[in-house]
Amino acid sequence: MLLNFLRRNKIGVSVASFYRFKYTRGLNTMTVPKATVKVVNLGRIPYGRALQIQQRCVRQHLDSLSQFPNILLLCEHEPVYTIGIRQALYSAEEEHRLKNLGADFYRTNRGGLITFHGPGQLVCYPILNLGCFKKSVRWYVCELERTVIGLCRKFGINASTSPDTGVWVGESKICAIGINCRMYVTSHGLGLNCNTDMRWFENIVPCGIVGKGVTSLSQELRREVSVPEAIPPLLETFAEQFNCRLSFEDVDVNNDGTIIAK
């Protein structure tokens, strides 16, 4: 009956991908199609502009009753220090000091403490409706960590997690993770050091973790690993880890942060 309904209404979904049954523990269960995630590469972009785009995408998700697509924003930033929701630790004097170094400074609604974003760092902002995946923030953060660990493995780097959020190589963090989740719609994300100028981190205690270091793909491999080189393995491991299908298209961004197809 369902098949006839699909055909009558010309719904272009194959039976193989949409209505495949298997017998498990005596019950018929439906195989759910993979979620689609649209990849948008913003290139080098100021942090404030990327934040505006994120906020617009989140609003569209919340206003559209799940009709807005899941999006993976990729970018690099100009030098910027950002802090999370625990902002009382960072005074106006500290903000002024960091700005005098030539970086922007933003107070945000993500988790975590202070970190740096800049050229040579691959920043990934998944704007996902976790209802398409799994409604668990802990699961989501763990999947981001596993995605980066898988990427590092492709480069021959042995990375791991620790009690502190993020991805580590020994005692040094190679990827910072800080997210926001509102009504199971995610924003913010991860920053993976590729060939970042690591001297920027010397001005802060990264993520507020005393006694730990920072590292990069280039530092671990003792060769230059650029952001463009790191993007394909990141997308591959993201698709594997989140069991999703990635789509690609050229887009423009309006002045209000709305993403539109060209």
Accessible surface in RSA format (square Angstrom, percent):
REM  Atomic radii and reference values for relative SASA: ProtOr
REM  Chains: A
REM  Algorithm: Lee & Richards
REM  Probe-radius: 1.40
REM  Slices: 20
REM RES _ NUM      All-atoms   Total-Side   Main-Chain    Non-polar    All polar
REM                ABS   REL    ABS   REL    ABS   REL    ABS   REL    ABS   REL
RES MET A   1   202.03 104.6 162.16 107.3  39.87  94.9 123.47 105.0  78.56 104.1
RES LEU A   2    63.84  35.6  55.25  39.5   8.59  21.6  58.93  41.4   4.90  13.2
RES LEU A   3    58.58  32.6  56.59  40.5   1.99   5.0  57.43  40.3   1.15   3.1
RES ASN A   4    80.14  55.3  78.74  76.1   1.39   3.3  10.43  25.1  69.71  67.4
RES PHE A   5    92.25  46.2  92.25  57.1   0.00   0.0  92.25  55.9   0.00   0.0
RES LEU A   6    12.52   7.0  12.35   8.8   0.18   0.4  12.40   8.7   0.12   0.3
RES ARG A   7   157.42  66.1 138.04  70.4  19.38  46.1  58.24  79.6  99.18  60.1
RES ARG A   8   167.14  70.2 134.64  68.6  32.49  77.4  76.64 104.7  90.50  54.8
RES ASN A   9    77.97  53.8  54.10  52.3  23.86  57.5  14.00  33.7  63.97  61.8
RES LYS A  10   188.06  91.7 156.39  96.0  31.68  75.4 108.86  98.0  79.21  84.4
RES ILE A  11    72.91  41.5  59.05  44.0  13.87  33.4  63.22  45.5   9.69  26.3
RES GLY A  12    85.04 104.9   0.00   N/A  85.04 104.9  43.89 120.4  41.15  92.2
RES VAL A  13    57.36  37.7  42.73  38.7  14.62  35.2  45.91  39.9  11.45  31.0
RES SER A  14    66.55  56.2  48.81  65.1  17.74  40.9  51.31 109.3  15.24  21.4
RES VAL A  15    60.20  39.6  56.02  50.7   4.18  10.1  56.07  48.7   4.12  11.2
RES ALA A  16    64.72  59.5  54.32  83.8  10.40  23.7  62.43  87.9   2.29   6.1
RES SER A  17    53.98  45.6  48.39  64.6   5.59  12.9  40.81  86.9  13.17  18.4
RES PHE A  18    59.32  29.7  59.28  36.7   0.04   0.1  59.32  36.0   0.00   0.0
RES TYR A  19    70.13  32.7  63.35  36.0   6.77  17.6  31.08  23.4  39.05  48.1
RES ARG A  20   118.04  49.6 113.62  57.9   4.41  10.5  57.52  78.6  60.51  36.7
RES PHE A  21    91.15  45.6  64.34  39.9  26.81  69.8  64.47  39.1  26.68  76.4
RES LYS A  22   127.75  62.3 119.50  73.3   8.25  19.6  71.12  64.0  56.64  60.3
RES TYR A  23   166.34  77.7 135.58  77.1  30.76  80.0 104.56  78.6  61.78  76.2
RES THR A  24    58.73  41.8  53.74  54.5   4.98  11.9  50.93  68.4   7.80  11.8
RES ARG A  25   230.46  96.8 186.57  95.1  43.88 104.5  78.15 106.8 152.30  92.3
RES GLY A  26    39.94  49.3   0.00   N/A  39.94  49.3  16.18  44.4  23.76  53.2
RES LEU A  27   121.27  67.5 119.60  85.6   1.67   4.2 121.27  85.2   0.00   0.0
RES ASN A  28   112.24  77.4  83.30  80.5  28.94  69.7  12.89  31.0  99.35  96.0
RES THR A  29    53.75  38.2  49.35  50.0   4.40  10.5  52.50  70.5   1.25   1.9
RES MET A  30    89.65  46.4  67.84  44.9  21.80  51.9  48.00  40.8  41.64  55.2
RES THR A  31    46.39  33.0  41.85  42.4   4.54  10.8  41.29  55.5   5.09   7.7
RES VAL A  32   119.49  78.6 101.38  91.8  18.11  43.6 101.57  88.2  17.92  48.6
RES PRO A  33    62.91  45.8  46.44  42.3  16.47  59.9  52.76  43.6  10.15  63.1
RES LYS A  34   125.64  61.3 103.35  63.4  22.29  53.1  55.57  50.0  70.08  74.6
RES ALA A  35    20.40  18.8   6.31   9.7  14.10  32.1  16.53  23.3   3.87  10.3
RES THR A  36    51.19  36.4  40.47  41.0  10.72  25.6  29.22  39.2  21.97  33.2
RES VAL A  37     0.00   0.0   0.00   0.0   0.00   0.0   0.00   0.0   0.00   0.0
RES LYS A  38    41.11  20.1  40.64  24.9   0.47   1.1  11.36  10.2  29.75  31.7
RES VAL A  39     9.27   6.1   5.05   4.6   4.22  10.2   5.05   4.4   4.22  11.5
RES VAL A  40     1.90   1.3   0.43   0.4   1.47   3.5   1.90   1.7   0.00   0.0
RES ASN A  41    91.35  63.0  60.81  58.8  30.55  73.5  25.15  60.5  66.20  64.0
RES LEU A  42    28.27  15.7   5.72   4.1  22.54  56.7   9.93   7.0  18.34  49.3
RES GLY A  43    33.95  41.9   0.00   N/A  33.95  41.9  33.83  92.9   0.12   0.3
RES ARG A  44   127.15  53.4  94.32  48.1  32.83  78.2  32.04  43.8  95.11  57.6
RES ILE A  45    16.30   9.3  15.66  11.7   0.64   1.6  16.30  11.7   0.00   0.0
RES PRO A  46    71.48  52.1  71.13  64.8   0.36   1.3  71.48  59.0   0.00   0.0
RES TYR A  47     4.07   1.9   2.53   1.4   1.54   4.0   0.63   0.5   3.44   4.2
RES GLY A  48    21.43  26.4   0.00   N/A  21.43  26.4  13.02  35.7   8.40  18.8
RES ARG A  49    67.95  28.5  60.61  30.9   7.34  17.5  35.16  48.0  32.79  19.9
RES ALA A  50     0.00   0.0   0.00   0.0   0.00   0.0   0.00   0.0   0.00   0.0
RES LEU A  51    26.73  14.9  26.61  19.0   0.12   0.3  26.61  18.7   0.12   0.3
RES GLN A  52    61.59  34.4  60.31  44.1   1.28   3.1  23.97  51.0  37.62  28.5
RES ILE A  53     0.38   0.2   0.38   0.3   0.00   0.0   0.38   0.3   0.00   0.0
RES GLN A  54     1.59   0.9   1.59   1.2   0.00   0.0   1.49   3.2   0.10   0.1
RES GLN A  55    86.81  48.5  83.66  61.1   3.15   7.5  26.89  57.2  59.92  45.4
RES ARG A  56    68.87  28.9  68.87  35.1   0.00   0.0   0.21   0.3  68.66  41.6
RES CYS A  57     0.05   0.0   0.05   0.1   0.00   0.0   0.00   0.0   0.05   0.1
RES VAL A  58    16.05  10.6  16.05  14.5   0.00   0.0  16.05  13.9   0.00   0.0
RES ARG A  59   106.83  44.9 105.76  53.9   1.07   2.5  52.43  71.7  54.40  33.0
RES GLN A  60    39.39  22.0  36.17  26.4   3.22   7.7  14.86  31.6  24.53  18.6
RES HIS A  61     7.06   3.9   1.37   1.0   5.69  14.6   1.04   1.1   6.02   7.0
RES LEU A  62    40.76  22.7  16.14  11.5  24.62  61.9  19.65  13.8  21.11  56.8
RES ASP A  63   118.07  82.7  85.69  85.3  32.38  76.6  31.73  74.7  86.34  86.1
RES SER A  64    30.38  25.7  19.65  26.2  10.73  24.7  28.83  61.4   1.55   2.2
RES LEU A  65   155.70  86.7 135.04  96.6  20.66  51.9 143.71 100.9  11.99  32.3
RES SER A  66    75.60  63.9  50.65  67.6  24.95  57.5  26.96  57.4  48.64  68.1
RES GLN A  67   153.36  85.8 121.29  88.6  32.07  76.3  42.26  90.0 111.10  84.3
RES PHE A  68    31.36  15.7  22.95  14.2   8.41  21.9  26.07  15.8   5.29  15.1
RES PRO A  69    54.40  39.7  43.96  40.1  10.44  38.0  54.40  44.9   0.00   0.0
RES ASN A  70     9.84   6.8   9.06   8.8   0.78   1.9   0.00   0.0   9.84   9.5
RES ILE A  71     1.86   1.1   1.86   1.4   0.00   0.0   1.86   1.3   0.00   0.0
RES LEU A  72     0.07   0.0   0.07   0.0   0.00   0.0   0.07   0.0   0.00   0.0
RES LEU A  73     0.00   0.0   0.00   0.0   0.00   0.0   0.00   0.0   0.00   0.0
RES LEU A  74     0.23   0.1   0.23   0.2   0.00   0.0   0.23   0.2   0.00   0.0
RES CYS A  75     3.41   2.6   0.00   0.0   3.41   8.0   3.18   8.0   0.24   0.3
RES GLU A  76    30.20  17.3  30.00  22.7   0.20   0.5   2.27   4.4  27.93  22.8
RES HIS A  77     0.00   0.0   0.00   0.0   0.00   0.0   0.00   0.0   0.00   0.0
RES GLU A  78    69.53  39.9  68.89  52.1   0.64   1.5  30.52  59.0  39.01  31.8
RES PRO A  79    28.64  20.9  26.16  23.8   2.48   9.0  26.16  21.6   2.48  15.4
RES VAL A  80     0.79   0.5   0.79   0.7   0.00   0.0   0.79   0.7   0.00   0.0
RES TYR A  81     0.00   0.0   0.00   0.0   0.00   0.0   0.00   0.0   0.00   0.0
RES THR A  82     0.06   0.0   0.06   0.1   0.00   0.0   0.00   0.0   0.06   0.1
RES ILE A  83     0.06   0.0   0.06   0.0   0.00   0.0   0.06   0.0   0.00   0.0
RES GLY A  84     0.17   0.2   0.00   N/A   0.17   0.2   0.00   0.0   0.17   0.4
RES ILE A  85   111.55  63.5  87.83  65.4  23.72  57.2  89.42  64.4  22.12  60.0
RES ARG A  86   141.79  59.5 134.00  68.3   7.79  18.5  53.81  73.5  87.98  53.3
RES GLN A  87    54.94  30.7  50.97  37.3   3.97   9.4  15.57  33.1  39.37  29.9
RES ALA A  88   107.99  99.3  66.60 102.8  41.40  94.2  79.60 112.1  28.39  75.2
RES LEU A  89   116.45  64.9  85.56  61.2  30.89  77.7  90.10  63.3  26.35  70.9
RES TYR A  90    27.58  12.9  23.87  13.6   3.71   9.6  18.16  13.6   9.42  11.6
RES SER A  91    54.88  46.4  43.95  58.7  10.93  25.2  42.45  90.4  12.43  17.4
RES ALA A  92    71.94  66.1  61.53  94.9  10.41  23.7  61.90  87.2  10.04  26.6
RES GLU A  93   130.75  75.1 121.69  92.1   9.06  21.6  70.98 137.3  59.77  48.8
RES GLU A  94    48.04  27.6  45.17  34.2   2.87   6.8  17.11  33.1  30.93  25.3
RES GLU A  95    36.20  20.8  36.20  27.4   0.00   0.0   5.74  11.1  30.46  24.9
RES HIS A  96   114.34  62.5 112.55  78.2   1.79   4.6  74.89  77.2  39.45  45.9
RES ARG A  97    97.58  41.0  93.07  47.4   4.51  10.7  64.91  88.7  32.67  19.8
RES LEU A  98     0.02   0.0   0.02   0.0   0.00   0.0   0.02   0.0   0.00   0.0
RES LYS A  99    96.28  47.0  84.27  51.7  12.00  28.6  41.53  37.4  54.74  58.3
RES ASN A 100   106.73  73.6  71.42  69.0  35.31  85.0  26.23  63.1  80.50  77.8
RES LEU A 101    75.10  41.8  49.88  35.7  25.22  63.4  55.17  38.7  19.92  53.6
RES GLY A 102    60.96  75.2   0.00   N/A  60.96  75.2  36.28  99.6  24.67  55.3
RES ALA A 103     5.94   5.5   0.00   0.0   5.94  13.5   1.24   1.7   4.70  12.5
RES ASP A 104    69.41  48.6  66.60  66.3   2.81   6.6   6.81  16.0  62.60  62.4
RES PHE A 105    14.27   7.1   0.65   0.4  13.62  35.4   0.65   0.4  13.62  39.0
RES TYR A 106    73.14  34.1  70.81  40.3   2.33   6.1  41.37  31.1  31.77  39.2
RES ARG A 107    88.77  37.3  62.13  31.7  26.64  63.4  40.03  54.7  48.74  29.5
RES THR A 108     8.99   6.4   0.19   0.2   8.80  21.0   8.10  10.9   0.89   1.3
RES ASN A 109    82.26  56.7  76.08  73.5   6.18  14.9  33.12  79.7  49.14  47.5
RES ARG A 110    16.35   6.9  16.30   8.3   0.05   0.1   8.70  11.9   7.65   4.6
RES GLY A 111    24.71  30.5   0.00   N/A  24.71  30.5  23.31  64.0   1.41   3.2
RES GLY A 112    38.41  47.4   0.00   N/A  38.41  47.4  26.95  74.0  11.46  25.7
RES LEU A 113    18.89  10.5  16.48  11.8   2.41   6.0  16.60  11.7   2.29   6.2
RES ILE A 114     3.42   1.9   3.40   2.5   0.02   0.0   3.40   2.5   0.02   0.0
RES THR A 115     9.43   6.7   9.43   9.6   0.00   0.0   6.82   9.2   2.60   3.9
RES PHE A 116     0.38   0.2   0.37   0.2   0.01   0.0   0.37   0.2   0.01   0.0
RES HIS A 117    15.55   8.5  15.55  10.8   0.00   0.0   8.72   9.0   6.83   8.0
RES GLY A 118     0.02   0.0   0.00   N/A   0.02   0.0   0.02   0.1   0.00   0.0
RES PRO A 119    44.66  32.5  39.63  36.1   5.03  18.3  39.98  33.0   4.68  29.1
RES GLY A 120     7.50   9.3   0.00   N/A   7.50   9.3   5.40  14.8   2.10   4.7
RES GLN A 121     3.53   2.0   3.53   2.6   0.00   0.0   0.00   0.0   3.53   2.7
RES LEU A 122     0.35   0.2   0.35   0.2   0.00   0.0   0.35   0.2   0.00   0.0
RES VAL A 123     0.47   0.3   0.47   0.4   0.00   0.0   0.47   0.4   0.00   0.0
RES CYS A 124     0.82   0.6   0.82   0.9   0.00   0.0   0.00   0.0   0.82   0.9
RES TYR A 125     6.43   3.0   6.43   3.7   0.00   0.0   6.42   4.8   0.01   0.0
RES PRO A 126     0.00   0.0   0.00   0.0   0.00   0.0   0.00   0.0   0.00   0.0
RES ILE A 127     0.00   0.0   0.00   0.0   0.00   0.0   0.00   0.0   0.00   0.0
RES LEU A 128     0.00   0.0   0.00   0.0   0.00   0.0   0.00   0.0   0.00   0.0
RES ASN A 129    21.22  14.6  21.22  20.5   0.00   0.0   1.35   3.2  19.87  19.2
RES LEU A 130     0.13   0.1   0.07   0.0   0.06   0.2   0.07   0.0   0.06   0.2
RES GLY A 131    44.31  54.6   0.00   N/A  44.31  54.6  11.93  32.7  32.38  72.5
RES CYS A 132    63.78  48.2  34.12  38.1  29.65  69.7  12.76  32.3  51.02  55.0
RES PHE A 133    42.98  21.5   5.16   3.2  37.82  98.4  11.85   7.2  31.13  89.1
RES LYS A 134   112.33  54.8 106.29  65.2   6.04  14.4  64.13  57.7  48.21  51.4
RES LYS A 135   130.52  63.7 105.81  64.9  24.71  58.8  51.30  46.2  79.22  84.4
RES SER A 136    30.64  25.9  25.40  33.9   5.24  12.1  17.05  36.3  13.59  19.0
RES VAL A 137    63.59  41.8  58.80  53.2   4.79  11.5  58.80  51.1   4.79  13.0
RES ARG A 138   198.06  83.2 187.84  95.8  10.22  24.3  70.11  95.8 127.95  77.5
RES TRP A 139    53.39  21.4  47.59  23.0   5.80  13.6  37.46  20.0  15.93  25.8
RES TYR A 140     0.06   0.0   0.06   0.0   0.00   0.0   0.06   0.0   0.00   0.0
RES VAL A 141    27.19  17.9  27.19  24.6   0.00   0.0  27.19  23.6   0.00   0.0
RES CYS A 142    39.20  29.7  38.71  43.2   0.49   1.1   3.26   8.3  35.94  38.8
RES GLU A 143     8.68   5.0   8.68   6.6   0.00   0.0   0.16   0.3   8.52   7.0
RES LEU A 144     0.08   0.0   0.08   0.1   0.00   0.0   0.08   0.1   0.00   0.0
RES GLU A 145    15.57   8.9  15.57  11.8   0.00   0.0   0.24   0.5  15.32  12.5
RES ARG A 146   114.77  48.2 110.37  56.3   4.40  10.5  32.21  44.0  82.56  50.0
RES THR A 147     0.55   0.4   0.38   0.4   0.17   0.4   0.55   0.7   0.00   0.0
RES VAL A 148     0.00   0.0   0.00   0.0   0.00   0.0   0.00   0.0   0.00   0.0
RES ILE A 149    27.39  15.6  27.04  20.1   0.35   0.8  27.04  19.5   0.35   0.9
RES GLY A 150     8.33  10.3   0.00   N/A   8.33  10.3   7.26  19.9   1.07   2.4
RES LEU A 151     0.00   0.0   0.00   0.0   0.00   0.0   0.00   0.0   0.00   0.0
RES CYS A 152     0.00   0.0   0.00   0.0   0.00   0.0   0.00   0.0   0.00   0.0
RES ARG A 153   161.44  67.8 149.24  76.1  12.20  29.0  68.80  94.0  92.64  56.1
RES LYS A 154    96.71  47.2  56.05  34.4  40.65  96.8  39.56  35.6  57.15  60.9
RES PHE A 155    33.13  16.6  16.49  10.2  16.64  43.3  22.58  13.7  10.55  30.2
RES GLY A 156    69.79  86.1   0.00   N/A  69.79  86.1  36.49 100.1  33.30  74.6
RES ILE A 157    12.80   7.3   5.85   4.4   6.95  16.8   9.90   7.1   2.90   7.9
RES ASN A 158   137.73  95.0 118.51 114.5  19.22  46.3  39.75  95.7  97.98  94.7
RES ALA A 159     8.68   8.0   0.00   0.0   8.68  19.7   0.05   0.1   8.62  22.8
RES SER A 160    56.52  47.8  54.95  73.3   1.57   3.6  36.52  77.8  20.00  28.0
RES THR A 161    65.38  46.5  47.76  48.4  17.63  42.0  14.48  19.4  50.91  77.0
RES SER A 162    44.90  37.9  22.73  30.3  22.17  51.1  31.37  66.8  13.53  19.0
RES PRO A 163   145.22 105.8 101.69  92.7  43.53 158.2 114.63  94.6  30.58 190.1
RES ASP A 164    51.25  35.9  47.62  47.4   3.63   8.6   5.09  12.0  46.16  46.0
RES THR A 165    65.97  46.9  55.23  56.0  10.74  25.6  23.29  31.3  42.68  64.5
RES GLY A 166     0.00   0.0   0.00   N/A   0.00   0.0   0.00   0.0   0.00   0.0
RES VAL A 167     0.00   0.0   0.00   0.0   0.00   0.0   0.00   0.0   0.00   0.0
RES TRP A 168     8.04   3.2   7.92   3.8   0.11   0.3   7.92   4.2   0.11   0.2
RES VAL A 169    25.43  16.7  19.95  18.1   5.48  13.2  19.98  17.4   5.45  14.8
RES GLY A 170    61.50  75.8   0.00   N/A  61.50  75.8  42.19 115.8  19.31  43.3
RES GLU A 171   112.90  64.8 107.14  81.1   5.75  13.7  59.43 114.9  53.47  43.7
RES SER A 172    28.29  23.9  28.29  37.8   0.00   0.0   2.39   5.1  25.90  36.3
RES LYS A 173    12.92   6.3  12.81   7.9   0.11   0.3   8.89   8.0   4.03   4.3
RES ILE A 174     0.00   0.0   0.00   0.0   0.00   0.0   0.00   0.0   0.00   0.0
RES CYS A 175     0.25   0.2   0.00   0.0   0.25   0.6   0.23   0.6   0.03   0.0
RES ALA A 176    17.32  15.9  14.17  21.9   3.15   7.2  14.34  20.2   2.98   7.9
RES ILE A 177    16.49   9.4   1.09   0.8  15.39  37.1   2.33   1.7  14.15  38.4
RES GLY A 178    12.04  14.9   0.00   N/A  12.04  14.9   6.88  18.9   5.16  11.6
RES ILE A 179    21.32  12.1  13.44  10.0   7.88  19.0  13.44   9.7   7.88  21.4
RES ASN A 180    35.43  24.4  32.31  31.2   3.12   7.5   3.12   7.5  32.31  31.2
RES CYS A 181    38.81  29.4   6.31   7.0  32.50  76.4   4.11  10.4  34.70  37.4
RES ARG A 182   135.50  56.9 131.52  67.0   3.98   9.5  43.03  58.8  92.47  56.0
RES MET A 183   147.47  76.4 115.18  76.2  32.29  76.9 104.09  88.5  43.38  57.5
RES TYR A 184    88.78  41.4  86.69  49.3   2.08   5.4  44.67  33.6  44.10  54.4
RES VAL A 185     5.81   3.8   5.08   4.6   0.73   1.7   5.08   4.4   0.73   2.0
RES THR A 186     0.00   0.0   0.00   0.0   0.00   0.0   0.00   0.0   0.00   0.0
RES SER A 187     9.31   7.9   9.31  12.4   0.00   0.0   3.24   6.9   6.07   8.5
RES HIS A 188     5.68   3.1   5.68   3.9   0.00   0.0   1.09   1.1   4.59   5.3
RES GLY A 189     5.40   6.7   0.00   N/A   5.40   6.7   0.93   2.6   4.47  10.0
RES LEU A 190     4.95   2.8   1.46   1.0   3.49   8.8   3.96   2.8   0.98   2.6
RES GLY A 191     1.61   2.0   0.00   N/A   1.61   2.0   0.06   0.2   1.55   3.5
RES LEU A 192     0.00   0.0   0.00   0.0   0.00   0.0   0.00   0.0   0.00   0.0
RES ASN A 193     5.74   4.0   5.74   5.5   0.00   0.0   0.00   0.0   5.74   5.5
RES CYS A 194     0.00   0.0   0.00   0.0   0.00   0.0   0.00   0.0   0.00   0.0
RES ASN A 195    51.07  35.2  30.98  29.9  20.09  48.4   4.38  10.5  46.69  45.1
RES THR A 196    10.36   7.4   0.46   0.5   9.91  23.6   0.46   0.6   9.91  15.0
RES ASP A 197    57.45  40.2  45.76  45.5  11.69  27.6  33.02  77.7  24.43  24.4
RES MET A 198    35.62  18.4  29.79  19.7   5.83  13.9  29.98  25.5   5.64   7.5
RES ARG A 199   164.42  69.0 160.58  81.9   3.83   9.1  63.80  87.2 100.61  61.0
RES TRP A 200    53.19  21.3  51.26  24.8   1.92   4.5  40.84  21.8  12.34  20.0
RES PHE A 201    11.77   5.9   8.76   5.4   3.00   7.8   8.92   5.4   2.84   8.1
RES GLU A 202   139.79  80.3 102.44  77.5  37.35  88.9  47.92  92.7  91.86  75.0
RES ASN A 203    44.39  30.6  33.72  32.6  10.67  25.7   6.20  14.9  38.19  36.9
RES ILE A 204    20.85  11.9   1.21   0.9  19.64  47.3  10.15   7.3  10.70  29.0
RES VAL A 205    72.23  47.5  67.64  61.2   4.59  11.0  68.80  59.8   3.43   9.3
RES PRO A 206    24.79  18.1  21.35  19.5   3.43  12.5  21.35  17.6   3.43  21.3
RES CYS A 207    26.61  20.1  18.59  20.7   8.02  18.8   7.50  19.0  19.12  20.6
RES GLY A 208    29.52  36.4   0.00   N/A  29.52  36.4   7.18  19.7  22.34  50.0
RES ILE A 209    32.00  18.2  26.91  20.0   5.10  12.3  30.55  22.0   1.45   3.9
RES VAL A 210   127.86  84.1 105.59  95.6  22.27  53.7 106.65  92.7  21.21  57.5
RES GLY A 211    75.73  93.4   0.00   N/A  75.73  93.4  40.05 109.9  35.68  79.9
RES LYS A 212    78.58  38.3  56.91  34.9  21.67  51.6  28.33  25.5  50.25  53.5
RES GLY A 213    33.49  41.3   0.00   N/A  33.49  41.3  27.13  74.5   6.36  14.2
RES VAL A 214    30.58  20.1  19.24  17.4  11.34  27.3  19.24  16.7  11.34  30.8
RES THR A 215     1.24   0.9   1.24   1.3   0.00   0.0   1.24   1.7   0.00   0.0
RES SER A 216     3.14   2.7   3.14   4.2   0.00   0.0   0.00   0.0   3.14   4.4
RES LEU A 217     0.00   0.0   0.00   0.0   0.00   0.0   0.00   0.0   0.00   0.0
RES SER A 218    13.52  11.4  10.70  14.3   2.83   6.5  10.90  23.2   2.63   3.7
RES GLN A 219    97.91  54.8  77.42  56.6  20.49  48.8  39.98  85.1  57.93  43.9
RES GLU A 220    65.94  37.9  39.93  30.2  26.00  61.9   4.01   7.8  61.93  50.6
RES LEU A 221    50.61  28.2  28.81  20.6  21.80  54.8  32.24  22.6  18.37  49.4
RES ARG A 222   224.25  94.2 186.89  95.3  37.36  88.9  69.74  95.3 154.50  93.6
RES ARG A 223   115.86  48.6 101.32  51.6  14.54  34.6  68.42  93.5  47.43  28.7
RES GLU A 224   126.97  72.9 111.07  84.0  15.90  37.9  65.04 125.8  61.93  50.6
RES VAL A 225     0.00   0.0   0.00   0.0   0.00   0.0   0.00   0.0   0.00   0.0
RES SER A 226    42.34  35.8  41.24  55.0   1.10   2.5  30.01  63.9  12.33  17.3
RES VAL A 227     9.38   6.2   8.03   7.3   1.35   3.2   8.03   7.0   1.35   3.6
RES PRO A 228    92.76  67.6  83.18  75.8   9.58  34.8  84.78  70.0   7.99  49.6
RES GLU A 229    67.56  38.8  54.23  41.0  13.33  31.7  37.65  72.8  29.91  24.4
RES ALA A 230     0.00   0.0   0.00   0.0   0.00   0.0   0.00   0.0   0.00   0.0
RES ILE A 231    25.72  14.6  25.72  19.2   0.00   0.0  25.72  18.5   0.00   0.0
RES PRO A 232    81.02  59.0  73.27  66.8   7.75  28.2  77.79  64.2   3.23  20.1
RES PRO A 233    20.49  14.9  19.33  17.6   1.16   4.2  20.32  16.8   0.17   1.1
RES LEU A 234     0.94   0.5   0.94   0.7   0.00   0.0   0.94   0.7   0.00   0.0
RES LEU A 235    19.97  11.1  19.97  14.3   0.00   0.0  19.97  14.0   0.00   0.0
RES GLU A 236    86.95  49.9  78.30  59.2   8.65  20.6  32.46  62.8  54.49  44.5
RES THR A 237     6.58   4.7   5.75   5.8   0.83   2.0   5.92   7.9   0.66   1.0
RES PHE A 238     1.95   1.0   1.95   1.2   0.00   0.0   1.95   1.2   0.00   0.0
RES ALA A 239    23.31  21.4  20.11  31.0   3.20   7.3  20.50  28.9   2.82   7.5
RES GLU A 240   111.55  64.0  83.73  63.3  27.82  66.2  51.20  99.0  60.34  49.3
RES GLN A 241    63.14  35.3  48.77  35.6  14.37  34.2   2.89   6.1  60.25  45.7
RES PHE A 242     6.82   3.4   0.00   0.0   6.82  17.7   0.95   0.6   5.86  16.8
RES ASN A 243    93.00  64.1  87.49  84.5   5.52  13.3  26.10  62.8  66.90  64.7
RES CYS A 244     5.65   4.3   0.00   0.0   5.65  13.3   0.00   0.0   5.65   6.1
RES ARG A 245   137.20  57.6 132.95  67.8   4.26  10.1  61.64  84.2  75.56  45.8
RES LEU A 246    29.70  16.5  12.41   8.9  17.29  43.5  12.41   8.7  17.29  46.5
RES SER A 247    29.75  25.1  25.57  34.1   4.18   9.6  25.41  54.1   4.34   6.1
RES PHE A 248   129.32  64.7  99.06  61.4  30.26  78.7  99.24  60.2  30.08  86.1
RES GLU A 249    75.29  43.2  53.95  40.8  21.35  50.8  32.23  62.3  43.06  35.2
RES ASP A 250   108.26  75.8  95.19  94.7  13.07  30.9  14.18  33.4  94.08  93.8
RES VAL A 251    26.29  17.3  10.63   9.6  15.66  37.7  10.63   9.2  15.66  42.5
RES ASP A 252    66.23  46.4  62.78  62.5   3.44   8.1  17.78  41.9  48.44  48.3
RES VAL A 253    42.74  28.1  17.22  15.6  25.51  61.5  17.32  15.1  25.41  68.9
RES ASN A 254    62.35  43.0  57.05  55.1   5.30  12.8  14.95  36.0  47.39  45.8
RES ASN A 255   142.01  97.9 125.74 121.5  16.27  39.2  34.18  82.3 107.83 104.2
RES ASP A 256    69.45  48.6  60.96  60.7   8.49  20.1  41.58  97.9  27.87  27.8
RES GLY A 257     0.03   0.0   0.00   N/A   0.03   0.0   0.00   0.0   0.03   0.1
RES THR A 258    16.99  12.1  16.96  17.2   0.03   0.1  16.30  21.9   0.69   1.0
RES ILE A 259    20.92  11.9   4.30   3.2  16.62  40.1   4.30   3.1  16.62  45.1
RES ILE A 260    74.21  42.2  69.28  51.6   4.93  11.9  74.21  53.4   0.00   0.0
RES ALA A 261    69.07  63.5  43.21  66.7  25.87  58.8  43.21  60.8  25.87  68.5
RES LYS A 262   160.27  78.2  94.92  58.2  65.35 155.6  72.80  65.5  87.47  93.2
END  Absolute sums over single chains surface
CHAIN  1 A    13638.5      10730.3       2908.3       7224.8       6413.7
END  Absolute sums over all chains
TOTAL         13638.5      10730.3       2908.3       7224.8       6413.7
